[in-house]
Amino acid sequence: MPTIMPAASGSRRLRTLAAAAGCAAALAVAPASAHFVLETPAAGLEQNTIGDPQKLGPCGGTSQDPGTPTGAVTELAGGSTLHLKLREAVYHPGHYRVALARTPAQLPADPETLTREGPNGPISVSAAIAADPAPPVLADGLFPHTAPPVRGTFWEADLRVPNVDCKDCVVQVIQWMGEHGYNPDGGYSYHHCATVNVTRNPDLATDPAWDAFLRG
């Protein structure tokens, strides 16, 4: 299980995750849309067996179905770890990003995407990934893949929780998809969110960049 310890501050260098040329055969038979299930933290919307509804940014639902809130809240201690666990129910090449914000309006825009023209409109080719994540991004470029995961596989990571106070805050998990047509609800990404309460640990130093962002 990887432990991801994103930097609290620093320049945001961008690198590109491109669809691998050697996976052309896999991409040719890939479904038109991916789906993932957020196992932990507890999702803010009820999910069916493949994680729907999840197209609409920033937190899921669709334009026709906003979804049913679960009311779930995850308690976190500042400076501890957030255990991320998800399952890709319908495969598509891509990667995942995790962000933390006080409200959905503070969440970052979906990844900047390079596209090519397809027979029915633009198709995603690659996306910008923050090499040194800074608020509001906790981790970027997680679980990159260009082949289907083994059936029943869960993707898991432990992410450091900023040492701040943040009640009723939002953890957003998105999947960016390569070789995907544009979706009016969510571009080239699918979305889930969770509500968390972060309580600052008084024995640890406050994370200044996160504190300033969440107060902003």
Solvent accessible surface area in square Angstrom, and as a share of the most:
residue,aa,sasa,rsa
1,M,147,0.66
2,P,68,0.43
3,T,83,0.48
4,I,46,0.24
5,M,118,0.53
6,P,27,0.17
7,A,47,0.36
8,A,38,0.29
9,S,72,0.46
10,G,51,0.50
11,S,75,0.48
12,R,112,0.41
13,R,144,0.53
14,L,110,0.55
15,R,125,0.46
16,T,92,0.54
17,L,41,0.20
18,A,60,0.47
19,A,28,0.22
20,A,42,0.32
21,A,97,0.75
22,G,80,0.77
23,C,32,0.19
24,A,64,0.49
25,A,83,0.64
26,A,29,0.23
27,L,30,0.15
28,A,85,0.66
29,V,124,0.71
30,A,22,0.17
31,P,55,0.35
32,A,87,0.68
33,S,30,0.20
34,A,0,0.00
35,H,23,0.10
36,F,0,0.00
37,V,13,0.07
38,L,3,0.02
39,E,63,0.28
40,T,52,0.30
41,P,5,0.03
42,A,43,0.33
43,A,9,0.07
44,G,20,0.20
45,L,30,0.15
46,E,99,0.45
47,Q,56,0.25
48,N,81,0.42
49,T,113,0.66
50,I,59,0.30
51,G,0,0.00
52,D,37,0.19
53,P,21,0.13
54,Q,0,0.00
55,K,68,0.29
56,L,56,0.28
57,G,31,0.30
58,P,54,0.34
59,C,31,0.18
60,G,9,0.08
61,G,0,0.00
62,T,26,0.15
63,S,73,0.47
64,Q,157,0.70
65,D,69,0.36
66,P,102,0.64
67,G,18,0.17
68,T,74,0.43
69,P,100,0.63
70,T,60,0.35
71,G,67,0.65
72,A,31,0.24
73,V,69,0.40
74,T,32,0.18
75,E,120,0.54
76,L,24,0.12
77,A,52,0.40
78,G,2,0.02
79,G,25,0.24
80,S,43,0.28
81,T,70,0.41
82,L,4,0.02
83,H,62,0.28
84,L,0,0.00
85,K,56,0.24
86,L,0,0.00
87,R,67,0.24
88,E,15,0.07
89,A,33,0.25
90,V,36,0.21
91,Y,23,0.09
92,H,3,0.01
93,P,2,0.01
94,G,3,0.03
95,H,1,0.00
96,Y,1,0.00
97,R,15,0.05
98,V,0,0.00
99,A,0,0.00
100,L,2,0.01
101,A,0,0.00
102,R,83,0.30
103,T,61,0.36
104,P,65,0.41
105,A,101,0.78
106,Q,45,0.20
107,L,18,0.09
108,P,29,0.18
109,A,87,0.68
110,D,53,0.27
111,P,16,0.10
112,E,133,0.60
113,T,34,0.20
114,L,113,0.56
115,T,53,0.31
116,R,107,0.39
117,E,135,0.61
118,G,16,0.16
119,P,129,0.81
120,N,152,0.78
121,G,21,0.20
122,P,52,0.32
123,I,31,0.16
124,S,0,0.00
125,V,39,0.23
126,S,3,0.02
127,A,2,0.02
128,A,25,0.20
129,I,1,0.01
130,A,6,0.05
131,A,39,0.30
132,D,33,0.17
133,P,14,0.09
134,A,14,0.11
135,P,24,0.15
136,P,15,0.10
137,V,3,0.02
138,L,5,0.03
139,A,1,0.01
140,D,23,0.12
141,G,12,0.11
142,L,11,0.06
143,F,28,0.12
144,P,79,0.50
145,H,24,0.11
146,T,38,0.22
147,A,54,0.42
148,P,81,0.51
149,P,35,0.22
150,V,121,0.70
151,R,232,0.84
152,G,54,0.52
153,T,49,0.28
154,F,82,0.34
155,W,44,0.15
156,E,47,0.21
157,A,0,0.00
158,D,29,0.15
159,L,0,0.00
160,R,65,0.24
161,V,4,0.02
162,P,2,0.01
163,N,0,0.00
164,V,1,0.01
165,D,85,0.44
166,C,1,0.01
167,K,142,0.60
168,D,78,0.40
169,C,0,0.00
170,V,16,0.09
171,V,1,0.01
172,Q,1,0.01
173,V,0,0.00
174,I,1,0.00
175,Q,0,0.00
176,W,6,0.02
177,M,0,0.00
178,G,2,0.02
179,E,44,0.20
180,H,10,0.04
181,G,36,0.34
182,Y,124,0.47
183,N,19,0.10
184,P,118,0.74
185,D,30,0.15
186,G,7,0.07
187,G,15,0.15
188,Y,24,0.09
189,S,1,0.01
190,Y,1,0.00
191,H,0,0.00
192,H,3,0.01
193,C,12,0.07
194,A,2,0.02
195,T,41,0.24
196,V,0,0.00
197,N,21,0.11
198,V,5,0.03
199,T,84,0.49
200,R,89,0.33
201,N,48,0.25
202,P,107,0.67
203,D,127,0.66
204,L,80,0.40
205,A,88,0.68
206,T,52,0.30
207,D,14,0.07
208,P,103,0.65
209,A,31,0.24
210,W,11,0.04
211,D,36,0.18
212,A,68,0.53
213,F,49,0.21
214,L,3,0.01
215,R,184,0.67
216,G,88,0.84
